[in-house]
Amino acid sequence: MNTPVTLSASHPGRTRCEVWTRVMGYHRPVANFNIGKKSEHYSRMHFSEVISINSRFCAQFSD
């Protein structure tokens, strides 16, 4: 059985993750944003769709 391994931020075997986002119709890496745009990006509210609520809504309002 495999046990998960946690790597620290300074671990040499860790791969850097690059975050991309869609801006004005095309994709750009967040690392290329200026300071103001980075601040705006990180302050955005993200949501995850709740499947059960969506299913109930669709069932209620579908034909």
N, C-alpha and C positions, 0 to 999 in steps of 0.2 A: 504494500500500500504506500502510495506517495504522500509525503507530508509537505504542506506548503512552506515555502521559504520566503522570508521577508528580508528585502535588501534595504539598507540605509541609503539616504540621499547621496552619500559620498562613496558608496561601494563601486569599485572599478568595473564590475560586471553588469552594472545597471545601464539600460538603454534609455536615452533621452526621448521623451514623448513630445511630439510636436502637435500643437492644437491648431486646427484650421477652422475658419468660420466663413459663412457666406455673407458677402458685403456687396451691395449694389449689383447683384446678379452674377457675381463670380466668387470663387473661393480664394481666400488669402490666409497665410499663417499669422496667427495672433502675434508672434514674435516680431513681425515687421510693422506692427502698429506703432503710432506715436504714443506718448504718455497719456494724453487725454482719451484717445480711442481705447487703449488698454483698460483704463479706469472704467470707461463706459461698458466695455465688454464684460469685465469681471463683476460689475454691479447688476447685470441683467438678472431677471428672475427666470429660472428655468422650470419647466413643468414636465411631469410624466403623465401620460394618459392613463386614467384609471379604467381598465377594461370593463369591470362590472357596471360602473355607472354609464359608460358609453353604450354598452349592450342594452341596458334598461331604457336609455333615451331612444335608441334606434327602434326598439320594440314598441315603445309607446307612440312614436310619431311616424312609423312606417305605414304604408298602405295596407 
